[in-house]
Amino acid sequence: MSERLNIKNIGILAHVDAGKTTLTEQILYKSGVIREPGSVDKGTAHTDNLEVEQQRGISVKASEANFCWKDVEVNIIDTPGHVDFSAEVERVLSVLDGAILVISAVEGVQPQTEVYFKALKTMKIPTIIFINKIDRIGSDVRRVLGEIKKLLTEFPLFLEEENLTEALAEKDEFLLEKYLEGEEISSELLEERLALLIKECSIYPVISGAVIKGIGVTEVLDLLVKFIPSLEDYKEDELSAIVFKVKRNKNLGKLAYLRLYGGEIQSRDSVHNYTKDADEKITQIKKLRGQKEVDFGEVKAGEIACVSGLSKASIGDILGNPERIPVVPSIAKPLLTLQVFPKFKEDYIKLVEAFQELEEEDPLLNVQWIKEKNELHLQIMGMIQLEILESILRSRFAIEVAFGKPSIIYKETPKAWTLGFEAYTMPKPCWAVVKFEIEPLKAGGGLIYESKVRTEDIKLRYQREVETQLPIALKQGLYGWEVVDLKVTLIAGEDHVMHSNPGDFLIATTLGIMNGLASVGTTLLEPIIKFRISVPEEVGGKVLNDIIQMRGTFDSPMIINGSFTVEGEMPIATSIDYPVRLGVISSGKGVMTTKFSGYSPVPIELGATRERTGVNPLDRAKYILYARNAIG
């Protein structure tokens, strides 16, 4: 077996305000990268280097730094904790060897803590759980350990109290056998088996501390380098890398941040972008040393680097072989859509260009420019994201903007199984015949595509057109929203040796899919959130009445020491402004935490339709002219 690399890529994740940026600062200080730790509250944190981060005291972008601890090189990535910026966390997950999940000893396991841990668990990323703020009034490590066991994992290992031999023997048959037979178990063997169990995500080590005072930081570092495994050495293999971050530089143009899972890249190398099916030449390679990006001539498997020359690269693009790149679960879903306007009309084109650049850095903005109406639409996670965008547009692009009122992003799904058919054979030259089976899936099923058509009937290059066009065709359903949770199977069709042209199957796919959806109709879906509300006991009844009015459901409330707590689910559409109202009825003493739960059917009269962009494919003749650029 190949040796393991002496480098680890570690993410620090947490619900907002749990202390992860402060932990990052202490790690950089203890490892000698900085002379003294910065402060999040004072805006001096070294990893919060955007002006808006320093002003607001929150992390907006993932930020990387590099350090060495006991001869092991570590790239540490500090991620945002606020739900509005969870897309940054999602992208970082694709590059990690391990993670540190920070939990406040006061607030305990919060909604985003659950979301992030579930993703780490799904991806089998070895994770250290750090209970922070044990110095604060109201901290309760025992209570938090109970929440970890109930809400995150049945197998936390609290290293400060538990008998290591007994705890590991419960999970390790090899150790259990030795333990029951009374054999001596050496500390070396214990550490070896602990490392294995952590690597397999069978056990999650837990330690506590107070990072603002530096307590527990050294222990985290020791645990990190000793027990979080690094990637096996695949630098001799073919290139396998993922782009996890993109940003612009005034002098160097587009910069792409890569994690290599296999092979290596040297300056002047030509690399194949598997996602875009394009070749580009690397012009410069930089790697982190401390907090500075330093020129290097190469980057190898296991490493992270910033490269120039990939002008076509987008976030999520795979370079080389895709087989080693991990699949990342979706944890970030934009739930609101709105228009953005320049305050000065002469800035309109400048604003469009600014958002096209920002969308490269955050693809989930889903920027839509409707030229014929001079409208610019985007999608966001929440209202704080708007404040940040406004600040970035002002400081980076010198553009003052105003935003329209946000509206909810609905979805659609087919009501029943159906067939979709299109024979696009006129006006010649054209020939594309397709027949689809369209089948609804359960909630969260996404989009699944399959072809059962022989290449003798439809050539492979035309079948690729069908697959490419399908998600585009589903962007706007019968009510104008994206169609989700369905399986589409191409079951029949034909091309023509003389009359088929590139693009014919793009047109036929959209017509065939919309034909099928129109035959059975679609169900409107609305986004639902899970909530936890805590208020003084005397206003508990009012809160329950509000939840019912918002079409919400709830579990049995709990009343402890005069505090009324209730959990449940409710639509975002009815509750988007409720945190403000809650503050009023509770005299500022109410706390509401939420996380996205999923989409649920809603009657059209309680939801909303959206005006279609472009020509409706159900107007077949007009759509064909539009698709062939015969009309505007």
N, C-alpha and C positions, 0 to 999 in steps of 0.2 A: 504494500500500500504506500502511496505517496505521503510525504511528510506534510505537516500542517504549516501554514504560513505564520510568521511571527508578527501578524498584524490583525487587528480586529476593528470592525465598523459597528459602533454602538449608538443606538438612539436613546434619548431621554424623553419619556412621554409622561403626561399627567394631565388631569383636569386643571383648568386655569386656577392660578394662585396656590397650587400645592407646593411650589418651590423648586421647580425643575431648572429654571434659569439660574437661580441662586446656587443650586447644586453644581451646575456646569461651571460657574465662576469659581467655586471652591475647588473643583477638580483641576481647573487650569492653574489655580494658585498653588495647590499642594504639589502639582507636578512641575512647577517652576516655569510655566509658560508666561504668567503675568506676575507682577510684583505685589499686587494686592487685589483682592476680589472686588469687582464693581458691585453697585447696588441697583436693583431693578427699580425701587421706589425713587431713587435720585436720578434715574436715567443714565447711569454710568456703567451698566452691564456691557461687557466687551462683545458679547454675542448679539445684543440688541443694537445693531449698528445703523438701522434706518432711523431717520429723524422722527418719524411718526412713532416708532417703538419707544424711543427715548422720552417723547412727550407724554405718551399714554401709559407707559410702564407695563406694556404687554408685548409678547412676542407675536409677530405677524408672519414672518418668514422663517423657515428652517435655517439654522446657521451652523456651519461646520468649524471645527478646530481640531488640531492634531497635538498629541503629546506622547511622551514615553513614560512608562511606569514598570520598573523592574525588568528592563530590557525588552518589554513588549510595546510595539507601536500601536496607538489607538487613534482612530478618527472618531471623534465624538460629535453627535448631531443633536443640537438643542431644537426641539420642535415647539410650535405654538400649542397652547392648551385650550384656547377658546374655540368653541364649536364652529364659529364662523370661518376659522382657518384650518379646519380638519383636513382639507384637501392637501395641505402641505405635509401633514402626518402620513396620509395615504401614500404620497409619492416616496417619502423617506423609507417606508416599510420595505420597498423593493430592493434596498441596498444593505440591509442589516444582517450582521452575524449574531447580534444579541441586543438586549434592551434593558434599561432601568426604568421601572414604573414607579413614579413617586406618588405617594398618597399622604394627605395631611392627617396627622394624628387627632386633629380637632374635627374637621369636616368628614373624614372617613372616605369610604368608597362613593364617588359621585358619578353622575351619568356618563361623562366622557371617559372616566376611569374604566367603566364597564365596556364601553365601545372599543377603546384602544386595546384592552386586555384580550377581548374576544378575537380581535384581528391578529394579535401576537400569537394567541393559542392556535388559531386556524392555520397560521403559516408555520407553526412549530418553531418559533423564534425563542431561544432560551432567554429567560427574563429574571432579573433580580428585582424583588419588590422592596422599596425603601420607604418606611414610615417616617415621615418628616414632622418637624414642629413639636417634638415631645417636650419642649421647654415652654410651650404656650399654655395659658389657662384654658381648661376644657379639654386638654388632650387626654386620650384614653386608648392606649395601645392594645389592651385586651379587647375592647369593643371593636376596634378596627380589625384586629385579627379575626374576630368572629364574622365581620362583614366580608372580609377577604374569602373566608371559607364558604360563606353562604352565597356570595354574589360572583366570585371570580373562579376559585379553584378549590377542590377538596384537598389539595395536596400542598399547602404552604408549609415551609419548614422554617420555623422561627429559630434562627441559629443562636440567639442569645440565651434561650432557656431549655430547649428540647435536648433530650438525650439522643445524640447523633446516631449511635449504634442502633438503638431501638427504633428510632424514627425511620432510618434507612432500611432496616430489616423488614419493616411493614411493606415496603415497596419493592424489595430486591430479594428474590428467592435464594440467590447465591449466598447473600449475607444471612438470611433467615436460617438457612440450613446450618451454617457455621455457629450462629448464635444459639440455636436450640441444642446443638451438640456440645456446647460449652467451650468451643475452640476460641483461642485468643485471636482477636481481630485487631490488626495493627492500624495505626493512624494513617499510614501510607495506603493501605487497602481501603480504608474508609473514604479517603479523599478521592481515590481512583473510582470507587463506585458512585460517590456523590457527583463527580464530574460527568459520569455516564448518564445518571438519572436527570441531571440538569440539561445535558445535551438533548436527551430524548423528550424533554418537557414533561417528564413524569413527576418532577418535583420543582417547586419554585422557592428558592431561598429568600427569607425575609429578614431584614435587619432594620433597626430604628436609629434615629438620630435627630440632630437639630443643625441643619446645614448652615444656617446663618451664623452659628457659633463654631462651625467646623467640626461638630461632633458627628462621628459615623462616616465621614468622607473617606478617610484612609481605609477603613474596613470595606467600603464599597469598592474602592480601587483594587484592593488585594483580592477580593472575591471575583472581581471582573477579569483580571488577567489570569487568575488561576483556574477558574471554572467555566467561563464562557468560551466555547470552542471557536476557533477561527476556521476559515475555509481551507479545504485541502488544496495543495499546490497544483493548480491546473495551468500554469503558465506555458507549458509545452503544448497544450491543446490548441484547437482553433479558437479564434476570437469569439467571445460571448460577453456582451456588455449591454447595459441599459442606461438611457438618458433619464436622470431623475430631476434635473433642474436646468433651467435655461434663463440666461439674463443677457442684457446688452451692455457693451462697453463702448464708449465714444471712439476709442482708437482701434480696438480689435474687432468691433462688430459683435456678432452673436457668439456667446460663450456657452458651451454645453458641458454639464457636469455628469461624469460617467462613473458607474461602478463596474469593474471588470470581474466576471465570474470565470473566465477562461481566456487563455492566450495572452498576448501583449500587443501594445501599440507603440510605435516609435514615430518621432517627428518626420513628416513628409510621407508617411504611410498613406496608402489609399485604403479606405475601409468601406465595407458594404453595409448600407442601412437596410436591414431586412424588412422593416416596416414600410419604408418608402420605396423599396426596390431601386435604390440609387447608390452610386459610388461617389465618395467625396474624399478630398485629401486633407489630412490633419496638418495644420501649419504650426501649431504651438501646443505644448503640454505643460501645465502647471500643477504642482501638488502642494498640499498644505504642509507647512512646517511651523508649528505653533499656530499663530493666527494669520500668517502671511502666506500668500501663494507664490511659490518659488518655481522658476523655470527648470524643467527636467526634460531630458531627451526621450523618456519612455515612461510607460505605465504598464504594470503587470497585474496578473490575476490576483484578486483580493484587495486591490488598491482602488482609491477614489482619485479622480483627477478632473481638472478643468481644461478643456481643449478648445482650440480655435479651428475654424475651417469647415465646420458642419453647418453650413448655411441653411440646409433643408431640414435639419433635425428638430423634432418637437419632443416635449416631455412624454415619456413612455416609449419612445422609439427604441428598438432593439438593433444593436450592431452585431453582425456576424450570425452565429448559430443561436437560435432562441431556446434550445432545449434546457439549458441550465438556469434560465431566468425564472424566478419564482412568480407564481400567480398571486396577485394582491387582491384581497376582498375589498369591495367598495364600502368605504365608511363615510364618504363625503357626498352629499346630494344637495344641489341647489334647490331650494324650495320656493323662492320668490323670483319674479321677473318684473322688470321695470324699464322705462325709457330714461336716457340721459341726454341732457341738452347743454350746449355751450351757452354761457351767459352772454357772449358776444358772437353774433352770427358769423363773423369772419374767421372764427376758430373752428368752424364745423369740420372741415376736411382734416385739420390738425388733430381734432378730437378723435375722428375715425381712425387715423393712423396711430394715435396713442393707444387706443383700445386694441387695435390689431397687434401691437407690440405687447401689451399687457396680457392678451389672451395666449401668447406664446409662453408666458411665464405661469399662467393659470388657465389651462384649457377649459375648466369648468365654468368660466365666465360665459361661455357659449354666446359670444358676441354676434348679433345679427344686424347687418346694415341693410336697410330697405332703401335703396337709392332713390327709387321713384317717389318715395314719400319723405325723403330726407329724415328718416327715423333711425335711431340707434338704440337697439334693445340689448339687455344683458341679463344674466341670471346670477343670483347671489345666495349665500347661505343665511345671511341675517343682517340686521341693521348696522351692527358695528363695522361689518365689512364695507358698508357704504361710506362711513366716516373715514375709513382708511383709504379707500379709493379716491375720495375727494381730496384728501391731504396729498396723496401721491401725484395726482393730476396737477395740483397746484405747485408742489415743490420740484417735481421732476420734469414736467412738461409745460409749466407756466400757463395752465388752462384753468379758468374758473368755470365750474359746472353747477347745474341744478339737476335734481333727479325727480322723475315722476313718482306717483304713488305706487308702491309695490303691490303686485297682485300675486295670488297663489299660483304655483305651477301644478296643474292637474295632469293626469295621464289618461289613456284610454286602453281598453283591452277588448278583443273580440268577444261577442256575446255567446257564440257557439262555433262548433266545427263548420267549415265551409270550404268551397272551392273558389279559386280565382282564375280567370282565363283571359288571355288576350292574343289575338292574331293581328299583329301589326304588319300588314303587307301592302298597304297603300298610304299615301301616294309613292310610287316607286321613284328611285331605287331604295327599297327597304324590305326586310323580311325577318321577323322575329315572332315566333309562336311559343307561348309559355302557358303552362297549367300548374297552378299551385294548390297544395293542400294547406289550409290554415287552421291551426288547432290552438285553442286557448290553454295556457298553463296556469298553475296555481300562483298565488301572489309571490312576487320575488323571483319568478322563473326566468325573467329577462327575455332575450331573443335567441332562439336556436334555429339554425339553418341546416338543411340537408338536401342533397341532390340525389335523385334516383334515376337520372337521365343519362343514357349512354353518350359518350363523346361522338359516336357515329351520328346521333340525332342532333345534338348541339355541341359544337366544338368547344374545347376546354376554355379557349380565350373568351368565348361568348358566355360560358357558364360563370366565368370570373366576373363578367360585367353584371350578371344577375346578383351575385353575392355582394359585390361592391355597392350596388344600387339599393339593395334591400333596406339597410338601416336608414338611408336617405329617404326612401319612399315612406317609411314609417314615422318620420319626424312630425308629419302632420296628418292626423286621422280625420274622422268625420266631424269632430268638434274643434279641430285645429290643434289638438295636443298630440304629443308623441304616443305612439301605440306600443305597449310593452306586454310582457308575459304571454308570449305566443311562440309556437313552433311553426316554421314555414318550410314546406318540403316541395321542391321542384319535382313533379312526378311525370311530366310529359312536355314535349315541345319539339321545335325543329328550326334549323337555320336553312339557308339556301346558298348553294355554291356560287351563284351569280349575283343574287340580289341583296344578301346580308352585308351590312356595313358596320364598322365600329360605332357603337352608340345605339344601335337599334334595340339591343336587349336592355339598355338602360331605360329607354322609353317604355318598352313592353312590360318591364318589371313593375314600374310604378302604376301603369294602367291596370295590369292584372291584379295586383295587390289591392288597390282601391276598389276595383270591381268586386272582389271577394268580400271585403269589409262592408261595403254598401249592401250586399245581399243579406247579411245577418244583423248588421248594426254593431255598435260598440258600447261598452259600459264605461261611464265616466268614473275615474278614480281620484280620490283626494288624499293629500298627505296627512298622516296621523302622527301625533307626538305622545310619548309617555311622559307623565309629569309626576313631580313630588312637590306638594305644597305644605308648608308649615306656617301656621299663624297662631296668635293668641286664642285660647279656647273659646272666648266669648264671640268671636266672629266665624267660628267653624261652620255653623249652620248657614250663614250667608254664603260662604265659599262653596258648600255643597249645592246650594240652589243655583249659583253661577255656573257650576260645572254642568248641571242638568240643562240649563239654558243654552250652553255652548255645545249641546249634543255630545257631551262627554259621558264616560262611565268611570266608576271608581270602586275600589275595594273598601273593606271596613276601615274607617278611620281609627287612629290611635291617639289617645290623650295621655300625655306623660308630663307631670309637673306643670300643668297649665298650658302646655303646648299641644296644639291640635295638628296632626299630620295625616294627610291623605294622598294616596297614589292612584293613578288611573291613566286613561287615554282620552284624547280629545282631538278634533280636527284643528289644524293650524288656521284654517279660514275663519273660524269663530273665536280663536283665542290669541290671535297675533298681538292684540293690544292689551291683553289681560294683565301682564306684569305691572303695567302702570296703574290699572284699576285696583289690583291687589294691594299695591302700596298705599293707595288712598284709604281703602276700607280697613286696612290693618295698621294704620298710622305709621307706616314705614317699617313695621316689624315682621311683615310677611316675607317668606323666602320661597321662590318658585324655581325649580330646576327641571329641565326638559331634555329629551333626546328623541331623535327621529325614530319612529316605530315601523313605518311602512305605509303602503297605499291601500285604501279601502274603497269599495263601491259607494257612490253617492248619487242620488237622483239628480238628473240634469237641472231641475228647477232650483236645487240647493247649491249647485256648482256654477260653472261658468264656461262659456265657449270662447274661442279665440279666433280673431279674424285671420284667414289664411293668407300666407305670403305667396305671391305668384299665382298662376292659373290653376284652378282645381282640376285634377285629373279626371273627375267625374264628368266634366265637360270635355269629352274625348277629342272631338275635332279641334277645338281651340287649344287644348293642351299639346296636341301633336305639333301644331303650328308654332306654339310657344317654345317647345322643346327643340324644334329645328331652327330656332331663331328667325322664323318667318314673321313673328310679331314681337313687340316689345313686352 
